[in-house]
Amino acid sequence: MRLRIRLLIVIALCNSVSAQTEGNKSMEHNLHGGDFQAIEFRRYTIKEGERTHFAEYFESYFPEAFQQLGAIAAGSFFERKNPSGFTWIRGFHTIEDRAVANAAFYYGSVWKEHKKTLNDLMTDSDNVMLLRPLSQERAVTILPAVDPVTEANGAQGVVVAQIFAIKANSVEAFAKEAEATFASYRATGAREAGVLVTLDVTNNFPQLPIRTDGPYLVWIGILKDNHILETGFTPAVERSLPSLTATGLLRGTPELVVLDPTRRSRLRWLP
């Protein structure tokens, strides 16, 4: 087992070095959302009063470590209606890359140094959906890193994620029925940042649990501010519920998660 882990780490490091030699072409490749076909939508529960501290540690130590291994922290957020909720999105180029990069990270020096600090602040880290883009065009948006000079106030805007629990073998049918709804969201000024669905594969890095109660579809959007959220987007969500329910393809009421970007979140509102 240890030999296999070491081999995975070596592979990840070799891939990272190879990618870095491609220069600007590699950077463009890394920032193209469609290149990330395996997505973890990770929702953590943080100890009371410690969420801001957790975010500071997370953003200080981890985003560049993931990127060096070919993965990406696409966004990190505070759940607005849950004071203990910290959500983040991690992307991998392929499901095979997920196993390689996670092995390299979680058995590597960065996590080894900081894992006790981070683990001591969490009460749960198992609420994780493994997803894929509905199509190449609906991949999660990968924006440039927050510029510490020109974005001195950190990431701005509001991110929303609507989570639909869908009946078995009905993802494509529901997605088709929901297109008019998603168009109405965009009409409010929301920028669509991804339509993701359950990636139904065996967990190839079982040290990190994933949910097995799918399938799900997750619509992600970025809003300029609370005014758009309250006067445009939320009413559109409420108007859409009867028609979406009437499709008969849902297993329950959709969950709308309002997310405030953390200071260094890539997913944010950009002018």
C-alpha positions as CSV (number, residue, x, y, z in Angstrom):
1,M,0.0,0.0,0.0
2,R,2.8,2.5,0.9
3,L,4.6,1.6,-2.3
4,R,1.4,2.3,-4.3
5,I,0.9,5.7,-2.6
6,R,4.5,6.6,-3.3
7,L,4.1,5.8,-6.9
8,L,1.0,7.9,-7.2
9,I,2.9,10.8,-5.6
10,V,5.7,10.5,-8.0
11,I,3.3,10.4,-11.0
12,A,1.6,13.5,-9.7
13,L,4.8,15.4,-9.3
14,C,6.1,14.3,-12.7
15,N,2.8,15.5,-14.3
16,S,3.1,18.8,-12.4
17,V,6.6,19.4,-13.7
18,S,5.6,18.4,-17.2
19,A,2.7,20.8,-17.1
20,Q,4.8,23.7,-15.9
21,T,7.1,23.4,-18.9
22,E,4.3,24.2,-21.3
23,G,4.4,27.9,-20.3
24,N,1.6,30.2,-21.2
25,K,-0.2,27.5,-23.1
26,S,-0.4,25.4,-19.9
27,M,-1.8,28.4,-18.0
28,E,-4.6,28.9,-20.5
29,H,-5.3,25.2,-20.3
30,N,-5.4,25.2,-16.5
31,L,-7.9,28.1,-16.5
32,H,-10.4,26.5,-18.9
33,G,-13.2,25.0,-16.9
34,G,-14.0,22.3,-19.4
35,D,-10.7,20.7,-18.7
36,F,-11.9,19.8,-15.2
37,Q,-14.2,16.8,-15.6
38,A,-14.3,15.5,-12.0
39,I,-15.5,17.9,-9.4
40,E,-15.8,17.6,-5.7
41,F,-18.5,19.9,-4.1
42,R,-17.4,19.8,-0.5
43,R,-19.5,21.1,2.4
44,Y,-17.8,21.1,5.7
45,T,-19.2,21.8,9.2
46,I,-16.9,23.9,11.2
47,K,-16.8,24.3,15.0
48,E,-18.9,27.2,16.3
49,G,-17.0,30.5,16.1
50,E,-14.1,29.0,14.1
51,R,-15.2,29.4,10.5
52,T,-13.2,32.5,9.7
53,H,-10.1,31.0,11.2
54,F,-10.6,27.8,9.2
55,A,-10.9,29.9,6.0
56,E,-7.7,31.8,6.8
57,Y,-5.8,28.6,7.3
58,F,-7.3,27.0,4.2
59,E,-6.6,29.9,1.9
60,S,-3.1,30.5,3.2
61,Y,-1.8,26.9,2.8
62,F,-3.8,24.9,0.2
63,P,-4.9,26.5,-3.1
64,E,-1.4,26.7,-4.7
65,A,-0.6,23.2,-3.3
66,F,-3.6,21.8,-5.2
67,Q,-2.7,23.7,-8.4
68,Q,0.9,22.4,-8.4
69,L,-0.6,18.9,-8.5
70,G,-2.8,19.7,-11.5
71,A,-6.0,20.1,-9.4
72,I,-7.8,23.4,-8.8
73,A,-9.7,25.1,-5.9
74,A,-12.4,26.6,-8.0
75,G,-14.0,28.5,-5.2
76,S,-14.4,28.6,-1.4
77,F,-17.4,30.1,0.5
78,F,-19.2,30.7,3.7
79,E,-22.8,29.3,3.7
80,R,-24.9,32.4,4.5
81,K,-27.7,30.5,6.3
82,N,-25.5,28.1,8.1
83,P,-22.9,29.9,10.4
84,S,-20.9,26.6,10.6
85,G,-21.0,25.9,6.9
86,F,-17.8,26.1,4.8
87,T,-18.2,25.0,1.2
88,W,-15.5,24.6,-1.5
89,I,-15.2,23.2,-5.0
90,R,-12.2,21.3,-6.2
91,G,-11.7,20.2,-9.8
92,F,-9.6,17.5,-11.4
93,H,-8.9,17.0,-15.1
94,T,-10.1,13.3,-15.0
95,I,-11.4,10.9,-12.3
96,E,-8.0,9.1,-12.6
97,D,-6.3,12.4,-11.8
98,R,-8.4,12.7,-8.6
99,A,-6.8,9.6,-7.1
100,V,-3.3,10.7,-8.1
101,A,-3.5,14.3,-6.9
102,N,-5.3,13.4,-3.7
103,A,-2.7,10.8,-2.8
104,A,0.1,13.3,-3.5
105,F,-1.6,16.0,-1.4
106,Y,-2.9,14.0,1.6
107,Y,0.3,12.0,2.0
108,G,2.5,15.0,1.2
109,S,4.3,17.6,3.4
110,V,1.8,20.4,3.2
111,W,-1.1,18.4,4.6
112,K,1.1,16.6,7.1
113,E,2.2,20.0,8.5
114,H,-1.2,21.5,8.8
115,K,-3.8,18.7,9.1
116,K,-4.1,18.7,12.9
117,T,-4.8,22.4,12.9
118,L,-7.5,22.1,10.2
119,N,-9.0,18.8,11.5
120,D,-9.3,20.3,15.0
121,L,-11.6,23.0,13.6
122,M,-14.0,20.7,11.7
123,T,-16.8,18.5,13.1
124,D,-17.7,17.0,9.7
125,S,-16.1,16.8,6.3
126,D,-18.0,13.9,4.7
127,N,-20.7,15.8,2.9
128,V,-19.2,15.6,-0.5
129,M,-20.8,15.2,-3.9
130,L,-18.6,13.9,-6.8
131,L,-19.8,15.6,-9.9
132,R,-19.1,16.1,-13.6
133,P,-20.2,18.8,-16.1
134,L,-23.6,18.2,-17.7
135,S,-21.8,19.0,-21.0
136,Q,-18.4,20.5,-22.0
137,E,-20.1,23.9,-22.2
138,R,-21.6,23.7,-18.7
139,A,-18.3,23.0,-16.9
140,V,-17.6,24.9,-13.7
141,T,-16.1,28.3,-14.4
142,I,-12.4,28.6,-13.5
143,L,-11.6,32.3,-12.9
144,P,-8.1,33.8,-12.4
145,A,-6.8,33.9,-8.9
146,V,-7.8,36.9,-6.8
147,D,-5.2,39.7,-7.4
148,P,-3.9,40.9,-4.0
149,V,-3.0,44.3,-5.4
150,T,-6.0,45.2,-7.7
151,E,-8.5,43.3,-5.6
152,A,-7.3,44.5,-2.2
153,N,-10.8,43.9,-0.7
154,G,-10.8,40.3,-1.7
155,A,-13.4,38.4,-3.7
156,Q,-16.8,40.1,-4.2
157,G,-20.3,39.2,-5.2
158,V,-22.6,36.3,-4.2
159,V,-22.5,32.7,-5.4
160,V,-25.6,30.5,-5.5
161,A,-25.9,26.8,-5.8
162,Q,-29.2,25.1,-6.3
163,I,-29.1,21.4,-5.6
164,F,-31.7,19.1,-7.2
165,A,-32.1,15.5,-6.0
166,I,-33.3,13.7,-9.1
167,K,-34.9,10.3,-9.6
168,A,-32.9,7.5,-10.9
169,N,-32.1,7.5,-14.6
170,S,-33.7,10.9,-15.0
171,V,-30.8,13.4,-15.0
172,E,-30.8,14.2,-18.7
173,A,-34.6,14.4,-18.8
174,F,-34.7,16.8,-15.9
175,A,-31.9,18.9,-17.3
176,K,-33.9,19.4,-20.5
177,E,-37.0,20.3,-18.5
178,A,-35.0,22.8,-16.4
179,E,-33.5,24.8,-19.3
180,A,-36.2,27.4,-19.3
181,T,-35.7,27.8,-15.5
182,F,-32.0,28.3,-15.9
183,A,-32.6,30.8,-18.6
184,S,-34.8,32.8,-16.3
185,Y,-32.0,32.8,-13.7
186,R,-29.6,34.2,-16.2
187,A,-32.2,36.8,-17.2
188,T,-32.0,38.3,-13.6
189,G,-28.3,39.1,-14.2
190,A,-26.9,35.8,-12.8
191,R,-23.9,34.5,-14.6
192,E,-24.1,30.7,-15.0
193,A,-20.9,29.2,-13.6
194,G,-21.6,25.5,-14.1
195,V,-24.3,22.8,-14.4
196,L,-22.9,19.7,-12.7
197,V,-24.4,16.2,-12.3
198,T,-23.5,13.2,-10.2
199,L,-20.4,11.3,-11.5
200,D,-21.5,7.8,-10.9
201,V,-18.2,5.9,-10.4
202,T,-16.5,4.0,-7.6
203,N,-14.7,6.2,-5.1
204,N,-11.1,5.9,-6.3
205,F,-9.7,7.6,-3.2
206,P,-11.7,6.1,-0.4
207,Q,-9.8,7.9,2.3
208,L,-12.1,10.8,1.3
209,P,-15.8,9.7,1.5
210,I,-18.3,10.8,-1.1
211,R,-22.1,10.7,-1.0
212,T,-23.8,7.8,-2.7
213,D,-27.4,9.0,-2.4
214,G,-27.6,10.6,-5.9
215,P,-28.2,11.4,-8.6
216,Y,-28.0,15.2,-8.2
217,L,-27.9,18.2,-10.5
218,V,-26.2,21.3,-9.2
219,W,-26.7,24.7,-10.9
220,I,-24.1,27.3,-9.9
221,G,-24.4,31.0,-10.5
222,I,-22.6,34.3,-9.7
223,L,-24.5,37.4,-8.7
224,K,-23.2,41.0,-8.5
225,D,-24.7,41.8,-5.1
226,N,-27.5,41.2,-2.6
227,H,-29.9,43.5,-4.5
228,I,-29.9,41.1,-7.5
229,L,-30.2,38.2,-5.1
230,E,-33.2,39.6,-3.3
231,T,-35.1,41.4,-6.0
232,G,-34.3,39.2,-9.1
233,F,-32.8,35.8,-8.5
234,T,-34.7,34.6,-5.4
235,P,-38.1,35.5,-6.8
236,A,-37.2,33.7,-10.0
237,V,-36.2,30.6,-8.0
238,E,-39.5,30.7,-6.1
239,R,-41.5,31.1,-9.4
240,S,-39.8,28.1,-10.9
241,L,-40.5,25.6,-8.1
242,P,-44.1,24.6,-9.2
243,S,-43.0,23.8,-12.8
244,L,-39.9,21.9,-11.7
245,T,-41.9,19.9,-9.2
246,A,-44.5,19.2,-11.9
247,T,-41.9,17.3,-14.0
248,G,-42.2,14.4,-11.5
249,L,-38.5,13.9,-11.8
250,L,-37.4,15.2,-8.4
251,R,-37.0,13.3,-5.2
252,G,-37.5,16.3,-3.0
253,T,-37.6,20.1,-2.7
254,P,-34.5,21.7,-4.3
255,E,-32.0,23.3,-1.9
256,L,-30.8,26.8,-2.6
257,V,-27.4,27.5,-1.0
258,V,-26.4,31.1,-0.8
259,L,-22.6,31.4,-0.6
260,D,-20.4,34.3,0.3
261,P,-17.0,34.0,-1.4
262,T,-14.0,33.9,1.0
263,R,-11.3,36.4,0.4
264,R,-9.3,34.4,-2.2
265,S,-12.2,32.5,-3.8
266,R,-11.7,32.2,-7.6
267,L,-15.5,32.0,-8.1
268,R,-16.6,35.6,-7.6
269,W,-18.1,38.5,-9.4
270,L,-15.7,40.2,-11.8
271,P,-16.7,43.4,-13.5
